[in-house]
């Protein structure tokens, strides 16, 4: 059956029910190519500024992930815990605890106060936490600052994935979704560059934290001028505001079709917020299971063990840690840029499946390279090359795609809470892999452990082929209707 809407749908009306009159021909599809006007699709230029402001949270995520790498030795000396490996480890990892807490509440916050206010709320602890870290003279102050920063890191990225998915035209949604990974890579690289003078300039590490307050402040201010998510406004029954935001994001010619699609997908919903418990049963369970499994497999592939402990591997084969970090950053950024260019051409499923296979092959190179007794100097090239290829393969799909794909496949009603749940799985698995990696490496040896990681990547590729829906070029409402057809 084809839904049709009466032309009265497109008048700015106060109630949700008025916007759900059945059965009117919709004028044009938003997935057509073009730059807007006539029968062409909406212009990508109108939504681009809003997406760029949103990705500042991903830049901050990357920056704070790498900001203590170079300065940690200076921080520990100045604050009086030099040589205390437990304290140094806490300074690095306490952000994970904060991120888990922030992530748990991200869905409720994004649904309760809207995407724009959620961005501003996530920027607040990042500003305060960075300032505390920059000013502190004690370990306790540093841990408090890092924990606060972590809560912002946990809250911001899920909201960014939601927001970018909801404000982007279908034809460039994949490209814009890749901005998240690119911004994260740039944040890591900038943190390494800013930290370079730390050994030559006394207390430069404080400057590193002050620098972090700049993009956070810019995002908090910039969001005042950005559009709110029309999907969130529609879900709240604020129909006329949703139309105005669509006009700001897509242009006036595409408001009718966008509103008709929203009406179509939400027909039959009771309009009430979904509880977290409802995500574990019923018609929503399938997509939530896919999302949680994708994030779990992403972390079980060993990617964060590579990011966190690659310097140790590089140093063991005679490569300086500074050079290693630069090579990792370039590899990660290069793959992310390629993914951005291919996301809306090849599609999410091809990139994701191929990425996991590439990671499996790269980890296999490290398995072979670990056999130094027989390979001699060749093992060095295999180990280093395997790490760089692993990071490159990850950035081509396994890195950027889940954060884009999941908001696409989650219905509007559950999108924020489902993203929060799946990202919480990400943080939990990330924590345990990071915690146990060195112990497992010691107990199992590199060959067996890397073989396990490689096998997980193969399983992930098979899972993607069997269970993941291709969403390239489809509107969010088309995806929702196709996934949630009555059985």
N, C-alpha and C positions, 0 to 999 in steps of 0.2 A: 504494500500500500504506500502511496506517496502522500506525505503531509502537505496540506495547503493552508495558507494563512490569509485571513482577510487583511486588507490594506490598513485597517484600523490598528493592527498590531504595531505599526511603526510610529504611531503617535506617542508622544511621551506621556505615559499613563502611570498612575501611582501604584497600581497593584499588580502582583505577579499573575493573578488569574486572567486579567485582561489581556495579557501578552500571550496567552496560550489558547486563543481561539483556533479551532482546527481548520486545516485544509485550504491553504492558499498557495499558488505557484510562487516559488522563490525565484528572484530575478536572475541571479547569476551565481556561479560557483566561485568561491574565493581561491580555489586551487589553480585557476587558470594563470598562466604566466603573463607578466606585464608589469607595468609600473603604476597602474591605477587609471581609471577612466574608461568609459565605454564598457566593453565586455571583458576588460583586463582585470587581473587580480589586484589586490591592494599593494601599494608601494611599500617596499621594505624601509624606505627612508624615514617614514613617520614613526615607526616603533623603535628605530635604532637608538636614539638618545636615551629612551627609557631602559632599554636592555643594557646599555653601557653603564648607566648609573647602578643598575642592579648587580652587575658583575664586579663592582668594587668590593662586595662582600667576599667574593672568591679570591680577589687579589689579596685581601687581608688574611684570608685563610692560608694562602700560600706564604705570605710574608711572616706571619706568626709561627708557622710550622718550621721555618728555617732561621728565624731571627736569633736564636740562641746557639746555633751550631758553631759559628766562629767565636763569638764573645764568651762562651761558657767558661773558659779558663780564666778570663779576666773577671767575670762576674763572681766566680767562686773565690778568687783571691781577694777582691775588694770587700765582699760580704762575709768573709771569714769561714768559709766551708771548703776551702781548697783541700783536695785529697779525699773528701768524703763522697765516695761514688754513689751512695744512696741518695744524698741530697742533690747531687748533680743530676741523677736520673729523675728525681722528682721534679726538678725545675723544667726538664724537657717534657716529661710525660703527664704532669698534672693537668695540662691542657686537655688531654683525652678525657679525664674525669669531668672537667667543666663542659666539654663538648657533648658528652653523653647526657648531662643534665639539661643543657640548652636544647638538645635535639628532642628529648622526651616531651618538652613543652611546646615545641615549634608548631605542631599541628593545631593545638588548641589556641595558641596565640594568633597564628595566621588566620584562623577561622573567626576568632573573637574580635580582633581589632582591625583586620584587613592586612593585605600584603605590604602596603606602604608603611604603615605604622610598625609592623613587625620588623621591617628593615631598620627603621630608626631605633627601635628598641634593642635590636642586636648590635647596633653601632655604639650604644651607650656604654655597656660593660667593656667593649673594646677600647674606648677612649679612656674610661676610668682605670681599667686594668693596666693599660700601657703606661698611663701617667704614674700609677702607684709603683710599677716596676722600674720606671725611670728615676723615681725619687727615693726609693727605699734604701735603707742602710742595714737591712737584716734579711736573713733567709726567709723568715715568716712573711715579710712584706712582699718579697719576690714571689713566693708561692701563692699568696692571695691575689696579686696582680695577674699572674699567669692563669689562675683558676677563673677569674672574672673574664679574662680574654677568651678562655676556652668556652664559656657559656655563650659568648657572642659567636664564636666559631661554630658551635653546634646549632645555634638558632638560624644564622644567616644563610648558609648554603641550601638547606631544604626549601627555604622561602624563595631563594633565587631561582631554583629549579622550577618551582610552582609558577612564579611570576613570569619568567621568560617564556615558559610554555604557554601561558594564558594570554600574553599580550602579543605574541609573534604571529604573523601571517603563516599559514601552512607551508607555503613554498620556501620559506627561509627559516622555519622553526628549528630544523636540524643545525643549520649554520649558526644561528644565534645560540642554540644550546651548547655548541662547542666553545663559545666564548668563555664559559665557566671554567673549562679545563685550561684554556689559554691564559686566562687571568690568574689562575692558580699557579701556573708555571712562571708567569712573569713576577708574581709575588715572591716566589722562592728565589728567583734569580736576583731580584732587586735586594732582597734581604742579604744575600751573599755579597753583593757589591757594596751595600751600605756597611756591612761588617768588615770589609777588607782592612780599613785603617786601625782596627781595634788593638792590634799588637804594637802599633807605633804611637798612638795618641791615648794618653791617660784618660780613663773613664769614658771612652768613646761609646762603650756599650749603652750608656744612658741615652746618647743621641739616637742609637738604633731604635730604642723604644719610643722616643719622642716622635720620630719619623712616622711611626705607625698610627699616630693620632690624626695625621693629615688626611689620608683617604677615608678614615672612619667619619671624620667631621664633614668631609665633602659629600659622603653618601647621605648622612643624616640631613644635611641641608638640601641636597639635590633631590631627594625624594619628595620634598614639598612641591616640586614642579612636575613630578612624574604622574602618569595616569595610574589610577587604581585598577585592579583586575576586574574587568567586566563580569567574569564568571562569578567572582565573589559577591559583587554587588547584586547580580541577578539572584544568586542563592539567598541573599538577605532580603529579597523582595524590592530592592531599590531599582526598579526597571528604568526609569527615566535617566538616572545617573549612569546605568550600564550603557544605555544608548549613547550618551554624551562621551563616555570613555572610548567606546568603539569608534566614534567619529574622530576622536583625537588620534587613535592608533591606526585606523584603517582608511579613514576618509569617509565623507558622507555617502558616497555611492555604495558602500559595502555594509552600512549599518543594518539595512533590511535583512539581508541574507544572514548576517551574524546573529541577529536577534531571533530569526526564524529557526536557526540551527540550535540555539540555546533552548528555545521552547520545545523543540522536537526531542532533544535528549533528556530534558528534565520532566517530560510529561509522565505523570503517574507518581512522581516523588511527593512525599508529604511535606517537604520543605524543612523538616526538623533535622537538627544536627545528628550525625551518626555517632554512636559510642564506640570506643576502642574495641570492646568485646564483640561488636557486630562484624569486625573485620576478620574474625576467625571462623565464621560459619556463613552459610547462605551464599547468595550469588556473588558476593564480593571476595570470597575466600580465594578463588582461583587467581585473580590478578594480584592480590596481596602476597600470595605464596610465590608467584613468579618474581615479584619485586624483591621480597626478602631473600629468596634463593640467589638471585643475581648478585646482590650486594655481598652475601656470604661467600659465594664462589669467587667474587672479585678479590676479597681479602684473603681467602684460603689459597689463592694462587701464589702467595708469597710476595706480593708487590711491596708491601710496607717493610718487610724484612730486608728487601733489596734497598729501599730508600733509606732506612734507618741505619743499616749496617754495611752499606757498600764501601764506605771509607775504609773500614777494617779490611775488607777483601782487597781493595786497591793497594793499600799500604803493604799488605802481605806479599804483593808481587812487585813492590818497588815504585808504585805510582803515587805521587803526593796527593793528599786529601783535597787540596784546593783545586788541582787539575781534575780530580775525579768529580767533584761537585759541579764544576763548569761543564764537563762532558755530559754528566747526567742531565743537567738543566737544558743544554742544547738539544739533546736527544728527545727529552720530554716535550719541549716546545715545538720542535720540528714535527714530531708526530701529531701533536695537537692541531697545528696549522693545516697539515694534510687532511686530518679528519674533518676539519671545518669545511674544506673545499669539497670533500667527497660525501659528506653526511646527507645532503639532499639530492645527490646523484645516484650513489650506490644503495643508499638506505641504511637504516640502523642495524638490521639483522645481519647483513653481509659483513659490515665492519666489525660488529661484535663477535660473530663466530670466527672470522678470519683473525681477529686480534688475539683471541684465546689460543688459536692454533699456533700463531707466531710466538706467543709466550711459551707454549709447550716446547716448541723447537729450541727457543733460546735457552730455556732451563735445561734442556737436554745437552746443549753445548757446555753448560756449566757442570753437568754430571760427568761428561767426558774430561773436561778441563781439570776436575778435581783429582784425576788420576795422574799426579805429577811424577810418580815413581817411574812410569814408563814413557811419558810424553816429554819430560824435561821442560825446556823453555816454551814449547808449543802450548803447554797448559796455561801459560800466562795470557797468551792471545785469546785462547778459547774462553777463559774465565772473564776477562775484561770485555771481550766482544760479546759474550753471552749476556752480561749484565746490561750493556748498552742496547743490544737488540731487544732484550726483555722490556726495558723501559720504553723503547720506541714502539714496540708492538702494543704495549699497554695503552700508550697515549693515542693510538690509532682507533681504539674502540672500547676496550674494557674500562678505560678511564672516563671518557666523556659520555658514552652512550647510556649507561644506567641512569644517571642523573637527569637525562633528557627523556628517555623512553618511559620511565615510570610515571611521571606526571601526565604523559600522553595517554597511557593505558588506564590510569585511575579515573573513574567517573568524578565529575565535579563535586558530588555530594561527599565523597570520602577522600578527595585528593590530598588535602593538607594533613589529615591524621594518618593516612596510609603512608605518605612520604616520611612522616616523623617516625612511624614504626619501623619502616625499612631502613632508614638512616640510623636508627638505634641499633639494629642488627649489625650494620656496618661498623659502628663504633665498638660494639662488644667484641666482635670477631677480630677487629683491628687490635684491640687491647690484648687479647689472649695470644694472638700470633706474635705480636711484638714482645710480650712477656716471656713466651716459651721458646722463641726462636734459638737463642744462644744455647739454652739447655738442650734442646732437641739436636742442635748441631753437634754438641759435645757427645750426646748419648748415641745418636744414630749415625753420625758421620755425614759429610756433605753429599756424598753420592746418593745415599738412601733418602735423605731429606729432600734434595733437589728432585729426585725421581717422584716423590710424593707430590711436590708442587707441580711438576710437569703433568702428572696424571690428573690432578684437579683441573688443570687448564683444558685437558682433552674432554673431561666430563662436562665442563662448562660449555665448551663448543657444541657438544651433543645436545645439552639442555636447551641452548639457544635455538638450535635448528628445530627441535621438536615442540617447544612451548612458546617461543616469542613471536608475537605478531608484528609484521612490518607496518610501520605507521607513516612512512614517507609520503608527503604530499596530501595527507588526509586531514580534515578538520578534526578538532577534539571531539566534536559531537558525532561525527561519522565513526570514529574509533570506539566511542562509548556505546553507540547503538549496536555495532557489530560484535562487541565483546559480551554485551549483556542482553542478547536476544533471549526471550523466554524459551525455555526448553520444552 
